[in-house]
Amino acid sequence: MSTSEINIVLERQLLLQLGDRLKGLRKANGLGTVEMAARVGITRNTLRAVEAGDPAPSLGTYLRVMSALGISGELALLAGDTLQPAPADSAAARSRRTAPVVQVHISADEGKHRLQDLQSLALHEEAVRLAKANPTLVRQAENTAKRWLATGDARSASLWLEWLNILGSGSWRKALGRTRHAQQLRQASPLVTVLPEETRQRVLEQVRDLERGVVIGGTPDTSQDAGCSKERQRREKNSST
């Protein structure tokens, strides 16, 4: 699937991948979290949030971490004029040659459980966004948690009690992390029950697209693409005979 838009699932996946990359580079450089946080001038908790791909830290914080790891040039490339269209009166603009196409292929991390957790994370972020705008949804989720507690299920009771605290205090970050406990909270969540069905289905469709693989960027020349497609079909037909 080709797209020029970043939806909520793609956004989360890209941030998770960026966080993983920054964490891997830090370890490859032999830096602990204390030393790295000191170099950047942030707290260890903020560094952990960056390495978890958390959207809460500012872009500036991500850039400072990238700079400390020696990869700030990648963001500088995007911010500069290298990728901008050529001026209208320039030779490059008058050229009849096809402009180069930059594409990025994105897919979910290997492992079904990773994809399921990404889906759960995206659903919860949507639910939090709606709950912040509509306190009635928070009360609905609280009533659901209380009903579940009344069933006497001891295995999940502690998680539902914690959810009542999260809902009452608005401490959403507890359920939006990448820790094992945050995953357990999402698995026992009353919050996603307030999501409208169309919102749920939209997120699930975005996850299915990601599972199949998504291409972000320019669209190649259509005639060339069509020719390649026909040639590929011809080869597949010949190989099956």
FENMONOR-V515115 format. One record per residue. N is the residue number from 0. PSI is psi as a letter, one per 20 degrees, with the letter a starting at -180 (999 if undefined). Layout:
n->[N | N]
psi->[PSI | PSI]
This chain:
n->[0 | 1 | 2 | 3 | 4 | 5 | 6 | 7 | 8 | 9 | 10 | 11 | 12 | 13 | 14 | 15 | 16 | 17 | 18 | 19 | 20 | 21 | 22 | 23 | 24 | 25 | 26 | 27 | 28 | 29 | 30 | 31 | 32 | 33 | 34 | 35 | 36 | 37 | 38 | 39 | 40 | 41 | 42 | 43 | 44 | 45 | 46 | 47 | 48 | 49 | 50 | 51 | 52 | 53 | 54 | 55 | 56 | 57 | 58 | 59 | 60 | 61 | 62 | 63 | 64 | 65 | 66 | 67 | 68 | 69 | 70 | 71 | 72 | 73 | 74 | 75 | 76 | 77 | 78 | 79 | 80 | 81 | 82 | 83 | 84 | 85 | 86 | 87 | 88 | 89 | 90 | 91 | 92 | 93 | 94 | 95 | 96 | 97 | 98 | 99 | 100 | 101 | 102 | 103 | 104 | 105 | 106 | 107 | 108 | 109 | 110 | 111 | 112 | 113 | 114 | 115 | 116 | 117 | 118 | 119 | 120 | 121 | 122 | 123 | 124 | 125 | 126 | 127 | 128 | 129 | 130 | 131 | 132 | 133 | 134 | 135 | 136 | 137 | 138 | 139 | 140 | 141 | 142 | 143 | 144 | 145 | 146 | 147 | 148 | 149 | 150 | 151 | 152 | 153 | 154 | 155 | 156 | 157 | 158 | 159 | 160 | 161 | 162 | 163 | 164 | 165 | 166 | 167 | 168 | 169 | 170 | 171 | 172 | 173 | 174 | 175 | 176 | 177 | 178 | 179 | 180 | 181 | 182 | 183 | 184 | 185 | 186 | 187 | 188 | 189 | 190 | 191 | 192 | 193 | 194 | 195 | 196 | 197 | 198 | 199 | 200 | 201 | 202 | 203 | 204 | 205 | 206 | 207 | 208 | 209 | 210 | 211 | 212 | 213 | 214 | 215 | 216 | 217 | 218 | 219 | 220 | 221 | 222 | 223 | 224 | 225 | 226 | 227 | 228 | 229 | 230 | 231 | 232 | 233 | 234 | 235 | 236 | 237 | 238 | 239 | 240]
psi->[p | q | q | j | q | o | r | h | g | g | g | g | g | g | h | g | h | g | g | g | g | h | g | g | h | g | h | h | j | k | p | r | h | g | g | g | h | h | g | h | k | r | r | h | h | h | g | h | g | g | i | j | k | p | i | g | q | r | h | h | g | g | h | h | g | g | g | h | j | k | k | i | h | g | h | h | g | h | h | a | j | h | j | q | q | q | q | h | j | r | h | h | h | i | q | i | q | p | q | q | p | p | q | p | p | p | r | q | q | q | p | h | h | g | g | h | h | g | g | g | g | g | g | h | h | g | h | g | g | h | h | h | i | n | h | h | h | g | h | g | h | g | h | g | h | h | g | h | h | i | i | j | o | h | h | j | g | h | h | h | h | h | h | h | g | g | h | h | i | k | m | h | h | h | j | j | a | j | r | h | h | h | g | h | g | h | h | k | p | i | h | i | i | i | p | q | h | h | g | g | h | g | g | h | h | h | g | h | g | h | h | h | p | p | p | p | a | q | p | r | p | h | g | g | g | h | g | h | g | g | g | g | h | g | g | h | g | h | h | i | 999]
